[in-house]
Amino acid sequence: MTTQEAEEQLVRFGANDPAPAHRHSAVVELPLLFVNPLGIILLIAAVISGFIGQLLDAGIIIAMVFIGVGVNFYQTYRSKIAIRSLRA
C-alpha cells in the first residue's frame, strides 16, 4: 500500500481505533453471569435435589455455581482492566 492509498483510506474509513467500551457496573454484570444455559440447568438440578431431600447435593451444586460465577466475574474484571490499560 502506498502512502497515498493509506491517506485515502484514512480519510475514507477514519483512524484504526478500537470501538469504545460499554461500561456496566458490577451490580449489573454479576447477575448476568448467572444467566447461561449451564448455570440455569445446575440451579434447576439443585432445586430438584432440595425438593427430594438431598440437601447436601443441592448445597454442593449451588456452591459450584457460585464458585464458577465468581471465577468468571474475576477473570472478566481482570481482562477489562487489561483492555483499559491497552486503550490508554
N, CA, C and O of each residue as an XYZ file, in Angstrom:
352
protein
N       0.854     -1.159      0.000
C       0.000      0.000      0.000
C       0.908      1.232      0.000
O       1.860      1.318      0.776
N       0.607      2.142     -0.849
C       1.397      3.366     -0.924
C       0.914      4.362      0.129
O      -0.147      4.192      0.729
N       1.704      5.382      0.334
C       1.343      6.419      1.293
C       0.059      7.120      0.870
O      -0.779      7.461      1.705
N      -0.086      7.331     -0.428
C      -1.293      7.998     -0.925
C      -2.531      7.132     -0.672
O      -3.569      7.648     -0.257
N      -2.430      5.817     -0.918
C      -3.558      4.920     -0.647
C      -3.898      4.906      0.838
O      -5.067      4.892      1.221
N      -2.862      4.910      1.663
C      -3.094      4.915      3.111
C      -3.814      6.186      3.541
O      -4.732      6.134      4.360
N      -3.405      7.319      2.997
C      -4.064      8.573      3.337
C      -5.513      8.592      2.856
O      -6.394      9.092      3.555
N      -5.757      8.048      1.666
C      -7.121      7.984      1.146
C      -7.999      7.110      2.044
O      -9.136      7.473      2.344
N      -7.479      5.973      2.466
C      -8.252      5.089      3.334
C      -8.456      5.706      4.715
O      -9.493      5.493      5.344
N      -7.472      6.471      5.188
C      -7.632      7.154      6.467
C      -8.769      8.165      6.386
O      -9.565      8.290      7.317
N      -8.842      8.887      5.268
C      -9.925      9.848      5.086
C     -11.254      9.122      4.922
O     -12.273      9.550      5.463
N     -11.240      8.024      4.175
C     -12.484      7.300      3.875
C     -13.028      6.552      5.085
O     -14.223      6.624      5.373
N     -12.164      5.836      5.794
C     -12.617      4.966      6.888
C     -12.334      5.532      8.277
O     -12.953      5.095      9.247
N     -11.436      6.471      8.396
C     -11.077      7.010      9.705
C      -9.912      6.241     10.308
O      -9.399      5.286      9.724
N      -9.518      6.678     11.474
C      -8.390      6.049     12.168
C      -8.761      4.648     12.642
O      -9.932      4.337     12.860
N      -7.751      3.823     12.793
C      -7.951      2.442     13.231
C      -7.956      2.389     14.757
O      -7.048      1.833     15.376
N      -8.983      2.970     15.345
C      -9.127      2.995     16.800
C     -10.131      1.932     17.228
O     -11.097      1.664     16.513
N      -9.904      1.320     18.403
C     -10.887      0.342     18.893
C     -12.205      1.023     19.247
O     -12.249      2.204     19.589
N     -13.253      0.255     19.154
C     -14.577      0.776     19.498
C     -14.622      1.119     20.978
O     -13.947      0.471     21.779
N     -15.398      2.120     21.357
C     -15.485      2.458     22.785
C     -16.113      1.319     23.578
O     -17.013      0.623     23.108
N     -15.614      1.155     24.779
C     -16.098      0.068     25.632
C     -17.437      0.449     26.258
O     -17.671      1.604     26.615
N     -18.299     -0.540     26.379
C     -19.568     -0.352     27.081
C     -19.332     -0.717     28.534
O     -19.024     -1.865     28.853
N     -19.475      0.249     29.400
C     -19.195      0.007     30.815
C     -20.486     -0.235     31.573
O     -21.445      0.530     31.476
N     -20.483     -1.318     32.326
C     -21.589     -1.638     33.215
C     -21.011     -1.780     34.611
O     -19.847     -2.148     34.775
N     -21.807     -1.495     35.594
C     -21.333     -1.658     36.963
C     -21.333     -3.142     37.327
O     -21.973     -3.962     36.668
N     -20.606     -3.463     38.382
C     -20.529     -4.845     38.847
C     -21.896     -5.347     39.283
O     -22.191     -6.536     39.160
N     -22.732     -4.450     39.792
C     -24.070     -4.833     40.244
C     -24.907     -5.320     39.057
O     -25.756     -6.196     39.217
N     -24.676     -4.765     37.889
C     -25.417     -5.177     36.691
C     -24.793     -6.430     36.087
O     -25.513     -7.328     35.649
N     -23.466     -6.501     36.059
C     -22.780     -7.609     35.394
C     -22.877     -8.930     36.161
O     -22.996     -9.991     35.547
N     -22.828     -8.878     37.468
C     -22.817    -10.108     38.261
C     -24.067    -10.963     38.060
O     -23.925    -12.163     37.824
N     -25.279    -10.419     38.139
C     -26.447    -11.269     37.906
C     -26.516    -11.822     36.476
O     -27.068    -12.899     36.249
N     -25.954    -11.080     35.518
C     -25.979    -11.557     34.130
C     -25.120    -12.809     33.945
O     -25.353    -13.586     33.019
N     -24.139    -13.007     34.811
C     -23.297    -14.195     34.713
C     -24.060    -15.471     35.098
O     -23.663    -16.571     34.712
N     -25.135    -15.327     35.845
C     -25.939    -16.497     36.212
C     -26.846    -16.941     35.062
O     -27.339    -18.069     35.054
N     -27.058    -16.058     34.103
C     -27.984    -16.346     33.006
C     -27.209    -16.973     31.861
O     -26.876    -16.308     30.880
N     -26.928    -18.248     31.998
C     -26.345    -19.045     30.926
C     -26.934    -20.443     31.041
O     -27.371    -20.836     32.123
N     -26.954    -21.187     29.973
C     -27.647    -22.487     29.996
C     -27.143    -23.437     31.081
O     -27.946    -24.072     31.765
N     -25.837    -23.540     31.244
C     -25.306    -24.474     32.239
C     -25.682    -24.046     33.653
O     -26.079    -24.877     34.470
N     -25.559    -22.762     33.942
C     -25.914    -22.268     35.268
C     -27.376    -22.493     35.598
O     -27.719    -22.882     36.714
N     -28.233    -22.247     34.619
C     -29.672    -22.448     34.834
C     -29.988    -23.921     35.068
O     -30.761    -24.260     35.965
N     -29.390    -24.795     34.261
C     -29.624    -26.241     34.423
C     -29.148    -26.699     35.801
O     -29.831    -27.474     36.470
N     -27.985    -26.225     36.221
C     -27.468    -26.632     37.536
C     -28.323    -26.094     38.670
O     -28.537    -26.791     39.662
N     -28.814    -24.869     38.545
C     -29.680    -24.338     39.597
C     -31.013    -25.089     39.648
O     -31.554    -25.308     40.732
N     -31.542    -25.482     38.502
C     -32.763    -26.304     38.477
C     -32.486    -27.653     39.133
O     -33.311    -28.159     39.894
N     -31.316    -28.236     38.836
C     -30.953    -29.512     39.460
C     -30.825    -29.365     40.967
O     -31.196    -30.271     41.713
N     -30.303    -28.232     41.421
C     -30.179    -28.001     42.858
C     -31.546    -27.893     43.513
O     -31.758    -28.427     44.602
N     -32.473    -27.206     42.858
C     -33.828    -27.081     43.410
C     -34.499    -28.449     43.485
O     -35.134    -28.781     44.486
N     -34.356    -29.230     42.438
C     -34.951    -30.586     42.426
C     -34.323    -31.434     43.527
O     -35.025    -32.150     44.242
N     -32.995    -31.353     43.662
C     -32.322    -32.123     44.719
C     -32.815    -31.692     46.093
O     -32.997    -32.528     46.978
N     -33.031    -30.406     46.273
C     -33.544    -29.929     47.556
C     -34.938    -30.432     47.840
O     -35.249    -30.781     48.979
N     -35.803    -30.476     46.805
C     -37.175    -30.948     46.996
C     -37.248    -32.433     47.332
O     -38.147    -32.857     48.058
N     -36.319    -33.223     46.816
C     -36.372    -34.661     47.109
C     -35.562    -35.022     48.351
O     -35.388    -36.198     48.669
N     -35.071    -34.004     49.048
C     -34.418    -34.266     50.324
C     -32.911    -34.383     50.272
O     -32.288    -34.639     51.302
N     -32.317    -34.211     49.146
C     -30.861    -34.300     49.028
C     -30.251    -32.909     49.244
O     -29.725    -32.296     48.315
N     -30.332    -32.432     50.472
C     -29.891    -31.074     50.761
C     -28.388    -30.894     50.593
O     -27.941    -29.833     50.157
N     -27.607    -31.905     50.928
C     -26.154    -31.812     50.750
C     -25.815    -31.667     49.270
O     -24.995    -30.831     48.892
N     -26.453    -32.487     48.438
C     -26.212    -32.399     46.991
C     -26.631    -31.033     46.451
O     -25.925    -30.444     45.633
N     -27.771    -30.535     46.905
C     -28.246    -29.221     46.465
C     -27.258    -28.134     46.872
O     -26.965    -27.231     46.089
N     -26.753    -28.221     48.078
C     -25.776    -27.235     48.548
C     -24.481    -27.266     47.752
O     -23.904    -26.225     47.441
N     -24.031    -28.475     47.426
C     -22.809    -28.614     46.639
C     -23.007    -28.030     45.240
O     -22.130    -27.329     44.735
N     -24.146    -28.311     44.613
C     -24.420    -27.788     43.275
C     -24.466    -26.260     43.303
O     -23.880    -25.597     42.447
N     -25.163    -25.716     44.284
C     -25.264    -24.253     44.394
C     -23.881    -23.646     44.645
O     -23.544    -22.610     44.071
N     -23.091    -24.281     45.492
C     -21.742    -23.778     45.755
C     -20.897    -23.784     44.484
O     -20.151    -22.838     44.231
N     -21.009    -24.833     43.694
C     -20.241    -24.915     42.449
C     -20.663    -23.830     41.459
O     -19.819    -23.256     40.770
N     -21.956    -23.549     41.386
C     -22.427    -22.486     40.501
C     -21.875    -21.138     40.963
O     -21.413    -20.343     40.144
N     -21.920    -20.879     42.268
C     -21.406    -19.615     42.785
C     -19.896    -19.497     42.597
O     -19.394    -18.414     42.296
N     -19.178    -20.586     42.769
C     -17.727    -20.559     42.545
C     -17.438    -20.277     41.065
O     -16.560    -19.477     40.743
N     -18.174    -20.931     40.178
C     -17.983    -20.698     38.744
C     -18.279    -19.264     38.348
O     -17.536    -18.667     37.569
N     -19.351    -18.711     38.876
C     -19.700    -17.319     38.583
C     -18.644    -16.386     39.165
O     -18.276    -15.395     38.534
N     -18.159    -16.694     40.357
C     -17.124    -15.863     40.965
C     -15.833    -15.847     40.162
O     -15.231    -14.791     39.964
N     -15.411    -17.012     39.701
C     -14.201    -17.093     38.878
C     -14.405    -16.340     37.564
O     -13.523    -15.601     37.124
N     -15.565    -16.527     36.941
C     -15.872    -15.836     35.690
C     -15.861    -14.323     35.893
O     -15.311    -13.590     35.071
N     -16.465    -13.856     36.983
C     -16.506    -12.424     37.274
C     -15.099    -11.878     37.476
O     -14.769    -10.809     36.962
N     -14.275    -12.599     38.215
C     -12.900    -12.157     38.466
C     -12.102    -12.078     37.167
O     -11.399    -11.096     36.929
N     -12.207    -13.104     36.331
C     -11.471    -13.101     35.069
C     -11.950    -11.995     34.143
O     -11.141    -11.356     33.469
N     -13.241    -11.766     34.103
C     -13.793    -10.691     33.281
C     -13.311     -9.340     33.790
O     -12.952     -8.469     32.997
N     -13.301     -9.161     35.089
C     -12.834     -7.911     35.688
C     -11.374     -7.662     35.340
O     -11.007     -6.553     34.953
N     -10.541     -8.690     35.474
C      -9.117     -8.549     35.166
C      -8.896     -8.253     33.682
O      -8.033     -7.446     33.336
N      -9.661     -8.892     32.808
C      -9.497     -8.635     31.378
C      -9.935     -7.220     31.026
O      -9.339     -6.600     30.145
N     -10.953     -6.696     31.685
C     -11.375     -5.314     31.427
C     -10.312     -4.326     31.868
O     -10.102     -3.305     31.213
N      -9.639     -4.621     32.973
C      -8.539     -3.764     33.415
C      -7.427     -3.770     32.370
O      -6.865     -2.723     32.050
N      -7.112     -4.947     31.841
C      -6.058     -5.052     30.821
C      -6.446     -4.296     29.557
O      -5.610     -3.625     28.952
N      -7.698     -4.401     29.161
C      -8.157     -3.700     27.965
C      -8.086     -2.183     28.175
O      -7.670     -1.448     27.279
N      -8.494     -1.719     29.361
C      -8.417     -0.281     29.639
C      -6.980      0.216     29.590
O      -6.715      1.309     29.089
N      -6.054     -0.581     30.108
C      -4.650     -0.149     30.078
C      -4.102     -0.141     28.656
O      -3.245      0.681     28.332
N      -4.583     -1.044     27.803
C      -4.141     -1.039     26.403
C      -4.715      0.143     25.639
O      -4.062      0.668     24.737
N      -5.898      0.562     25.977
C      -6.527      1.695     25.287
C      -5.906      3.025     25.705
O      -5.953      3.997     24.950
N      -5.327      3.072     26.898
C      -4.775      4.335     27.419
C      -3.485      4.720     26.730
O      -2.897      5.753     27.053
